[in-house]
């Protein structure tokens, strides 16, 4: 029994020694040692702002009259903020403006719609239409009588007008024809060289029917008084019979090269112009003042004419339908009115 006890004690001592000679126990888990990041001032400094990129310079061109009215807020904004990127030129006639476009002195211009097609053909695709900016501005008014309430009522009447051999004549003939009247037999169209001549004839005769564009209609009303009343809008009559096309007075052109090199600038312009046109229609009094300031139209006349000038911003496929249909009507009456051929698909930007 004493031997057994001695053996057990010896065995316990050996096991104890073996345990002490084995691999050391794993140390208790501790957080990994870290090195403090060096102090910097970046954490306390304000983030550096990205450098401001100047907008692409865009040289605008417009004519006096309704063709330029939609751009006046852009002009005024450019005068208030030199960093806008816009500069502008205003001329009294298209033949003063278009050479500047063709010579690359201007990038974007507002011109009569048929001239846009003429320039496209002349430059072999060197310009593109960005937007329709003015619909019909022609009105048929009656002085000293009250007989006209529809296009049909024009049968047998004499219409004093301006614009022989140009779009006013073609627009009138189209509306008459689409309403079943023969422009050469059912009515007499007496063309005068200037709106003032039309007013003089009406005043001398004491009565009559006239077709005049805005803002001359408002000016005529100022001279002839309350007996001179607008009876028909050629634009509205066109819409009734135009099968989707619109009576289009003006559109905005861009040089094709500029559009290809600066697509972002073109898109920005379209956004800015849409805002300008909207502002004009919503702020007629202020817009009228700006028309006077930039000598687009005299302010008192502009304030009365703007609501009837059909200032719009129609782009893309809607522009193509509106403008393309109008050019088709002009082409059918006189191919030379659109430059001999209708524009190709590439003419309509974004369509």
Secondary structure in CASP SS format (residue, H / E / C, confidence):
PFRMAT SS
TARGET T0000
AUTHOR 0000-0000-0000
METHOD secondary structure of the structure
MODEL  1
X C 1.00
X H 1.00
X H 1.00
X H 1.00
X H 1.00
X H 1.00
X H 1.00
X H 1.00
X H 1.00
X H 1.00
X H 1.00
X H 1.00
X H 1.00
X H 1.00
X H 1.00
X H 1.00
X H 1.00
X H 1.00
X H 1.00
X H 1.00
X H 1.00
X C 1.00
X C 1.00
X C 1.00
X C 1.00
X C 1.00
X C 1.00
X C 1.00
X C 1.00
X C 1.00
X C 1.00
X C 1.00
X C 1.00
X C 1.00
X C 1.00
X C 1.00
X C 1.00
X C 1.00
X C 1.00
X C 1.00
X C 1.00
X C 1.00
X C 1.00
X C 1.00
X C 1.00
X C 1.00
X C 1.00
X C 1.00
X C 1.00
X C 1.00
X C 1.00
X C 1.00
X C 1.00
X C 1.00
X C 1.00
X C 1.00
X C 1.00
X E 1.00
X E 1.00
X E 1.00
X E 1.00
X E 1.00
X E 1.00
X C 1.00
X C 1.00
X H 1.00
X H 1.00
X H 1.00
X H 1.00
X C 1.00
X C 1.00
X H 1.00
X H 1.00
X H 1.00
X H 1.00
X H 1.00
X H 1.00
X H 1.00
X H 1.00
X H 1.00
X C 1.00
X H 1.00
X H 1.00
X H 1.00
X C 1.00
X E 1.00
X E 1.00
X E 1.00
X E 1.00
X E 1.00
X E 1.00
X C 1.00
X C 1.00
X H 1.00
X H 1.00
X H 1.00
X H 1.00
X H 1.00
X H 1.00
X H 1.00
X H 1.00
X H 1.00
X C 1.00
X C 1.00
X C 1.00
X C 1.00
X C 1.00
X E 1.00
X E 1.00
X E 1.00
X E 1.00
X E 1.00
X H 1.00
X H 1.00
X H 1.00
X H 1.00
X H 1.00
X H 1.00
X H 1.00
X H 1.00
X H 1.00
X H 1.00
X C 1.00
X C 1.00
X C 1.00
X C 1.00
X E 1.00
X E 1.00
X E 1.00
X E 1.00
X E 1.00
X E 1.00
X E 1.00
X E 1.00
X E 1.00
X C 1.00
X C 1.00
X E 1.00
X E 1.00
X E 1.00
X E 1.00
X E 1.00
X E 1.00
X C 1.00
X C 1.00
X C 1.00
X C 1.00
X C 1.00
X C 1.00
X C 1.00
X H 1.00
X H 1.00
X H 1.00
X H 1.00
X C 1.00
X C 1.00
X C 1.00
X E 1.00
X E 1.00
X E 1.00
X E 1.00
X E 1.00
X C 1.00
X C 1.00
X C 1.00
X C 1.00
X H 1.00
X H 1.00
X H 1.00
X H 1.00
X H 1.00
X H 1.00
X H 1.00
X H 1.00
X H 1.00
X H 1.00
X H 1.00
X H 1.00
X C 1.00
X C 1.00
X C 1.00
X C 1.00
X C 1.00
X C 1.00
X C 1.00
X C 1.00
X C 1.00
X E 1.00
X E 1.00
X E 1.00
X E 1.00
X E 1.00
X C 1.00
X C 1.00
X H 1.00
X H 1.00
X H 1.00
X H 1.00
X H 1.00
X H 1.00
X H 1.00
X H 1.00
X H 1.00
X H 1.00
X H 1.00
X C 1.00
X C 1.00
X E 1.00
X E 1.00
X E 1.00
X E 1.00
X E 1.00
X E 1.00
X C 1.00
X C 1.00
X H 1.00
X H 1.00
X H 1.00
X H 1.00
X H 1.00
X H 1.00
X H 1.00
X H 1.00
X H 1.00
X C 1.00
X C 1.00
X C 1.00
X E 1.00
X E 1.00
X E 1.00
X E 1.00
X E 1.00
X E 1.00
X H 1.00
X H 1.00
X H 1.00
X H 1.00
X H 1.00
X H 1.00
X H 1.00
X H 1.00
X C 1.00
X C 1.00
X C 1.00
X C 1.00
X C 1.00
X C 1.00
X E 1.00
X E 1.00
X E 1.00
X E 1.00
X E 1.00
X E 1.00
X E 1.00
X E 1.00
X H 1.00
X H 1.00
X H 1.00
X H 1.00
X H 1.00
X H 1.00
X C 1.00
X H 1.00
X H 1.00
X H 1.00
X H 1.00
X H 1.00
X H 1.00
X H 1.00
X H 1.00
X H 1.00
X H 1.00
X H 1.00
X H 1.00
X H 1.00
X H 1.00
X H 1.00
X H 1.00
X H 1.00
X H 1.00
X H 1.00
X H 1.00
X C 1.00
X H 1.00
X H 1.00
X H 1.00
X H 1.00
X H 1.00
X H 1.00
X H 1.00
X H 1.00
X H 1.00
X H 1.00
X C 1.00
X C 1.00
X C 1.00
X C 1.00
X C 1.00
X H 1.00
X H 1.00
X H 1.00
X H 1.00
X H 1.00
X H 1.00
X H 1.00
X H 1.00
X H 1.00
X H 1.00
X C 1.00
X C 1.00
X E 1.00
X E 1.00
X E 1.00
X E 1.00
X C 1.00
X H 1.00
X H 1.00
X H 1.00
X H 1.00
X H 1.00
X H 1.00
X H 1.00
X H 1.00
X H 1.00
X H 1.00
X H 1.00
X H 1.00
X H 1.00
X H 1.00
X H 1.00
X H 1.00
X H 1.00
X H 1.00
X C 1.00
X H 1.00
X H 1.00
X H 1.00
X H 1.00
X C 1.00
X C 1.00
X C 1.00
X C 1.00
X C 1.00
X C 1.00
X H 1.00
X H 1.00
X H 1.00
X E 1.00
X C 1.00
X C 1.00
X C 1.00
END
